[in-house]
Amino acid sequence: MGERIVGENQIVVTCDMVEGCEAPITHIDIKGYIYCAKHGQERRSYQRCRKLTRAELVRLQTGTPLESY
């Protein structure tokens, strides 16, 4: 998963589709990769992919793994 540590309790997660994509993440696929809105929509055309909930975004930003797809 693309991520970088910003603060003691904050991690910035980044899109896994294209290296260097700085757009905020919004989607996750069945393998656990995360994507921004643009790349998430592209990924949906050939792989199950859904929008993340607000709670899931917070969990990822704090470094807590998600339970399942």
KOLDOPA-308511 format. One record per atom (N, C-alpha, C, O): atom name; x, z, y; residue in three letters; chain. Coordinates in nm, 3 decimals. Layout:
REM residues N
   atom        c1        c3        c2   rest   kette
     CA         X         Z         Y    ALA       A
...
END
This chain:
REM residues 69
   atom        c1        c3        c2   rest   kette
      N     0.084     0.000    -0.116    MET       A
     CA     0.000     0.000     0.000    MET       A
      C     0.089     0.000     0.123    MET       A
      O     0.189     0.071     0.127    MET       A
      N     0.053    -0.079     0.221    GLY       A
     CA     0.130    -0.080     0.344    GLY       A
      C     0.100     0.043     0.427    GLY       A
      O    -0.016     0.070     0.458    GLY       A
      N     0.202     0.116     0.462    GLU       A
     CA     0.182     0.235     0.545    GLU       A
      C     0.310     0.271     0.617    GLU       A
      O     0.420     0.233     0.575    GLU       A
      N     0.295     0.345     0.726    ARG       A
     CA     0.410     0.401     0.794    ARG       A
      C     0.368     0.537     0.850    ARG       A
      O     0.254     0.555     0.891    ARG       A
      N     0.460     0.630     0.851    ILE       A
     CA     0.432     0.766     0.896    ILE       A
      C     0.446     0.771     1.047    ILE       A
      O     0.548     0.729     1.103    ILE       A
      N     0.343     0.824     1.114    VAL       A
     CA     0.343     0.834     1.259    VAL       A
      C     0.371     0.977     1.303    VAL       A
      O     0.453     0.999     1.393    VAL       A
      N     0.306     1.070     1.242    GLY       A
     CA     0.324     1.210     1.277    GLY       A
      C     0.330     1.294     1.151    GLY       A
      O     0.334     1.242     1.040    GLY       A
      N     0.330     1.422     1.170    GLU       A
     CA     0.340     1.513     1.055    GLU       A
      C     0.222     1.497     0.960    GLU       A
      O     0.240     1.502     0.838    GLU       A
      N     0.102     1.479     1.013    ASN       A
     CA    -0.018     1.468     0.930    ASN       A
      C    -0.089     1.335     0.947    ASN       A
      O    -0.207     1.323     0.911    ASN       A
      N    -0.022     1.234     0.999    GLN       A
     CA    -0.088     1.106     1.027    GLN       A
      C    -0.008     0.991     0.970    GLN       A
      O     0.112     0.980     0.995    GLN       A
      N    -0.073     0.906     0.894    ILE       A
     CA    -0.012     0.786     0.837    ILE       A
      C    -0.091     0.666     0.888    ILE       A
      O    -0.215     0.668     0.885    ILE       A
      N    -0.023     0.563     0.933    VAL       A
     CA    -0.090     0.440     0.973    VAL       A
      C    -0.085     0.346     0.854    VAL       A
      O     0.023     0.304     0.812    VAL       A
      N    -0.201     0.312     0.801    VAL       A
     CA    -0.207     0.219     0.689    VAL       A
      C    -0.223     0.078     0.744    VAL       A
      O    -0.294     0.058     0.843    VAL       A
      N    -0.158    -0.018     0.682    THR       A
     CA    -0.161    -0.155     0.732    THR       A
      C    -0.213    -0.250     0.625    THR       A
      O    -0.215    -0.217     0.507    THR       A
      N    -0.253    -0.365     0.668    CYS       A
     CA    -0.309    -0.469     0.582    CYS       A
      C    -0.206    -0.514     0.478    CYS       A
      O    -0.090    -0.537     0.510    CYS       A
      N    -0.252    -0.525     0.352    ASP       A
     CA    -0.164    -0.566     0.243    ASP       A
      C    -0.161    -0.717     0.221    ASP       A
      O    -0.082    -0.765     0.139    ASP       A
      N    -0.244    -0.792     0.291    MET       A
     CA    -0.252    -0.937     0.266    MET       A
      C    -0.131    -1.011     0.324    MET       A
      O    -0.069    -1.092     0.255    MET       A
      N    -0.097    -0.982     0.449    VAL       A
     CA     0.012    -1.052     0.516    VAL       A
      C     0.106    -0.948     0.575    VAL       A
      O     0.063    -0.858     0.648    VAL       A
      N     0.233    -0.960     0.545    GLU       A
     CA     0.331    -0.867     0.600    GLU       A
      C     0.334    -0.879     0.752    GLU       A
      O     0.339    -0.989     0.806    GLU       A
      N     0.330    -0.766     0.818    GLY       A
     CA     0.334    -0.764     0.964    GLY       A
      C     0.198    -0.766     1.031    GLY       A
      O     0.191    -0.760     1.154    GLY       A
      N     0.089    -0.774     0.955    CYS       A
     CA    -0.045    -0.771     1.013    CYS       A
      C    -0.069    -0.631     1.069    CYS       A
      O    -0.062    -0.533     0.996    CYS       A
      N    -0.098    -0.623     1.197    GLU       A
     CA    -0.117    -0.494     1.265    GLU       A
      C    -0.264    -0.459     1.289    GLU       A
      O    -0.293    -0.355     1.349    GLU       A
      N    -0.356    -0.543     1.243    ALA       A
     CA    -0.499    -0.517     1.265    ALA       A
      C    -0.541    -0.393     1.186    ALA       A
      O    -0.485    -0.366     1.079    ALA       A
      N    -0.638    -0.318     1.236    PRO       A
     CA    -0.684    -0.199     1.164    PRO       A
      C    -0.748    -0.235     1.030    PRO       A
      O    -0.814    -0.338     1.018    PRO       A
      N    -0.727    -0.151     0.931    ILE       A
     CA    -0.782    -0.180     0.799    ILE       A
      C    -0.931    -0.149     0.795    ILE       A
      O    -0.980    -0.059     0.863    ILE       A
      N    -1.003    -0.227     0.714    THR       A
     CA    -1.147    -0.209     0.701    THR       A
      C    -1.196    -0.230     0.559    THR       A
      O    -1.308    -0.189     0.527    THR       A
      N    -1.117    -0.292     0.471    HIS       A
     CA    -1.162    -0.330     0.337    HIS       A
      C    -1.065    -0.282     0.229    HIS       A
      O    -0.947    -0.258     0.255    HIS       A
      N    -1.118    -0.270     0.108    ILE       A
     CA    -1.038    -0.238    -0.010    ILE       A
      C    -1.085    -0.325    -0.126    ILE       A
      O    -1.205    -0.350    -0.139    ILE       A
      N    -0.992    -0.372    -0.210    ASP       A
     CA    -1.033    -0.451    -0.326    ASP       A
      C    -1.029    -0.366    -0.452    ASP       A
      O    -0.993    -0.249    -0.446    ASP       A
      N    -1.067    -0.424    -0.566    ILE       A
     CA    -1.079    -0.346    -0.689    ILE       A
      C    -0.945    -0.298    -0.742    ILE       A
      O    -0.941    -0.208    -0.826    ILE       A
      N    -0.836    -0.355    -0.695    LYS       A
     CA    -0.703    -0.311    -0.738    LYS       A
      C    -0.646    -0.202    -0.647    LYS       A
      O    -0.540    -0.147    -0.675    LYS       A
      N    -0.717    -0.172    -0.536    GLY       A
     CA    -0.673    -0.067    -0.445    GLY       A
      C    -0.595    -0.116    -0.325    GLY       A
      O    -0.549    -0.034    -0.244    GLY       A
      N    -0.578    -0.247    -0.310    TYR       A
     CA    -0.510    -0.300    -0.192    TYR       A
      C    -0.606    -0.294    -0.074    TYR       A
      O    -0.727    -0.311    -0.090    TYR       A
      N    -0.551    -0.271     0.045    ILE       A
     CA    -0.634    -0.257     0.163    ILE       A
      C    -0.607    -0.372     0.260    ILE       A
      O    -0.496    -0.426     0.266    ILE       A
      N    -0.710    -0.408     0.337    TYR       A
     CA    -0.703    -0.525     0.424    TYR       A
      C    -0.773    -0.501     0.556    TYR       A
      O    -0.860    -0.414     0.568    TYR       A
      N    -0.733    -0.579     0.655    CYS       A
     CA    -0.804    -0.579     0.784    CYS       A
      C    -0.933    -0.659     0.765    CYS       A
      O    -0.955    -0.716     0.658    CYS       A
      N    -1.017    -0.665     0.866    ALA       A
     CA    -1.146    -0.734     0.855    ALA       A
      C    -1.127    -0.882     0.823    ALA       A
      O    -1.195    -0.935     0.735    ALA       A
      N    -1.037    -0.949     0.891    LYS       A
     CA    -1.015    -1.093     0.869    LYS       A
      C    -0.967    -1.120     0.726    LYS       A
      O    -1.023    -1.204     0.656    LYS       A
      N    -0.865    -1.049     0.683    HIS       A
     CA    -0.810    -1.072     0.550    HIS       A
      C    -0.902    -1.019     0.440    HIS       A
      O    -0.902    -1.072     0.329    HIS       A
      N    -0.979    -0.914     0.469    GLY       A
     CA    -1.076    -0.863     0.372    GLY       A
      C    -1.184    -0.965     0.342    GLY       A
      O    -1.226    -0.981     0.227    GLY       A
      N    -1.230    -1.034     0.447    GLN       A
     CA    -1.330    -1.139     0.427    GLN       A
      C    -1.273    -1.254     0.345    GLN       A
      O    -1.342    -1.310     0.259    GLN       A
      N    -1.148    -1.290     0.370    GLU       A
     CA    -1.083    -1.395     0.291    GLU       A
      C    -1.072    -1.353     0.145    GLU       A
      O    -1.099    -1.432     0.054    GLU       A
      N    -1.032    -1.229     0.123    ARG       A
     CA    -1.013    -1.177    -0.012    ARG       A
      C    -1.144    -1.175    -0.090    ARG       A
      O    -1.145    -1.197    -0.211    ARG       A
      N    -1.254    -1.147    -0.019    ARG       A
     CA    -1.386    -1.142    -0.084    ARG       A
      C    -1.426    -1.273    -0.148    ARG       A
      O    -1.510    -1.274    -0.239    ARG       A
      N    -1.369    -1.383    -0.105    SER       A
     CA    -1.409    -1.513    -0.158    SER       A
      C    -1.363    -1.532    -0.304    SER       A
      O    -1.416    -1.618    -0.374    SER       A
      N    -1.265    -1.452    -0.350    TYR       A
     CA    -1.218    -1.468    -0.487    TYR       A
      C    -1.191    -1.337    -0.561    TYR       A
      O    -1.149    -1.340    -0.677    TYR       A
      N    -1.213    -1.223    -0.497    GLN       A
     CA    -1.189    -1.093    -0.561    GLN       A
      C    -1.289    -0.993    -0.505    GLN       A
      O    -1.320    -0.996    -0.385    GLN       A
      N    -1.341    -0.903    -0.591    ARG       A
     CA    -1.432    -0.800    -0.539    ARG       A
      C    -1.362    -0.718    -0.432    ARG       A
      O    -1.252    -0.668    -0.454    ARG       A
      N    -1.426    -0.706    -0.319    CYS       A
     CA    -1.368    -0.637    -0.204    CYS       A
      C    -1.483    -0.582    -0.121    CYS       A
      O    -1.584    -0.650    -0.102    CYS       A
      N    -1.469    -0.460    -0.072    ARG       A
     CA    -1.577    -0.400     0.007    ARG       A
      C    -1.521    -0.329     0.130    ARG       A
      O    -1.401    -0.304     0.140    ARG       A
      N    -1.612    -0.298     0.223    LYS       A
     CA    -1.572    -0.224     0.342    LYS       A
      C    -1.545    -0.078     0.305    LYS       A
      O    -1.613    -0.021     0.219    LYS       A
      N    -1.448    -0.019     0.371    LEU       A
     CA    -1.419     0.123     0.354    LEU       A
      C    -1.517     0.206     0.437    LEU       A
      O    -1.560     0.163     0.544    LEU       A
      N    -1.551     0.324     0.388    THR       A
     CA    -1.633     0.416     0.466    THR       A
      C    -1.543     0.490     0.565    THR       A
      O    -1.420     0.490     0.550    THR       A
      N    -1.603     0.552     0.663    ARG       A
     CA    -1.526     0.630     0.761    ARG       A
      C    -1.448     0.742     0.692    ARG       A
      O    -1.333     0.769     0.727    ARG       A
      N    -1.511     0.808     0.594    ALA       A
     CA    -1.444     0.917     0.522    ALA       A
      C    -1.323     0.865     0.444    ALA       A
      O    -1.220     0.931     0.437    ALA       A
      N    -1.336     0.746     0.385    GLU       A
     CA    -1.223     0.687     0.311    GLU       A
      C    -1.108     0.654     0.405    GLU       A
      O    -0.992     0.674     0.370    GLU       A
      N    -1.139     0.604     0.523    LEU       A
     CA    -1.034     0.574     0.622    LEU       A
      C    -0.958     0.700     0.660    LEU       A
      O    -0.835     0.699     0.670    LEU       A
      N    -1.030     0.809     0.682    VAL       A
     CA    -0.968     0.936     0.718    VAL       A
      C    -0.878     0.985     0.604    VAL       A
      O    -0.767     1.031     0.628    VAL       A
      N    -0.926     0.974     0.481    ARG       A
     CA    -0.846     1.017     0.365    ARG       A
      C    -0.716     0.937     0.357    ARG       A
      O    -0.610     0.994     0.333    ARG       A
      N    -0.723     0.806     0.377    LEU       A
     CA    -0.603     0.723     0.371    LEU       A
      C    -0.505     0.760     0.482    LEU       A
      O    -0.384     0.764     0.460    LEU       A
      N    -0.557     0.786     0.602    GLN       A
     CA    -0.472     0.820     0.716    GLN       A
      C    -0.402     0.955     0.699    GLN       A
      O    -0.297     0.979     0.759    GLN       A
      N    -0.461     1.042     0.618    THR       A
     CA    -0.397     1.172     0.595    THR       A
      C    -0.311     1.171     0.468    THR       A
      O    -0.250     1.272     0.434    THR       A
      N    -0.306     1.056     0.400    GLY       A
     CA    -0.222     1.043     0.283    GLY       A
      C    -0.288     1.084     0.153    GLY       A
      O    -0.221     1.092     0.050    GLY       A
      N    -0.418     1.111     0.157    THR       A
     CA    -0.492     1.150     0.037    THR       A
      C    -0.540     1.023    -0.034    THR       A
      O    -0.605     0.940     0.029    THR       A
      N    -0.509     1.008    -0.163    PRO       A
     CA    -0.555     0.887    -0.233    PRO       A
      C    -0.706     0.886    -0.253    PRO       A
      O    -0.769     0.991    -0.261    PRO       A
      N    -0.761     0.768    -0.262    LEU       A
     CA    -0.903     0.754    -0.290    LEU       A
      C    -0.926     0.772    -0.440    LEU       A
      O    -0.839     0.741    -0.521    LEU       A
      N    -1.044     0.821    -0.476    GLU       A
     CA    -1.073     0.849    -0.616    GLU       A
      C    -1.088     0.722    -0.698    GLU       A
      O    -1.027     0.709    -0.804    GLU       A
      N    -1.169     0.627    -0.651    SER       A
     CA    -1.188     0.502    -0.724    SER       A
      C    -1.249     0.399    -0.631    SER       A
      O    -1.288     0.430    -0.518    SER       A
      N    -1.257     0.275    -0.679    TYR       A
     CA    -1.316     0.166    -0.601    TYR       A
      C    -1.459     0.200    -0.569    TYR       A
      O    -1.527     0.121    -0.504    TYR       A
END
